[in-house]
């Protein structure tokens, strides 16, 4: 387990290599990614929780099956 001195040294090296601006840009990009991921999960969950709603893909497959039976006969 690293101590606080090792963590401070690593942070100083990172700041020297990348600069303070690049690190803050990277962290803001990570925060935006997490926010959009949570928003995507919330959007997906709302469409799946509606009872009685047919899935569009299933409805299309059923329609194609019935059309193929009509053309075969």
Steps between C-alpha positions, in 0.01 A plus 500: 500500500661827391544773756415865458857584396492256208161631389628860516806409292286331236267802486791740461645291218162487325460876527849556362443262208150600396448843647211614712281594202513162332417316819196722567386453137535125538300497822222711346483257206471209744220679686313565174536134407361384833209743469411385150531135608256556788264685265515211254419249773206711611369527141532125438328409825197718432421326171532153650273562799184585303262204543306375199719676246621278218857511393524653151749238384263218604209668323705535181606135511138388546391716207773356279400144594137562413599665169723207406218253570267697271752500215574127542135398469 
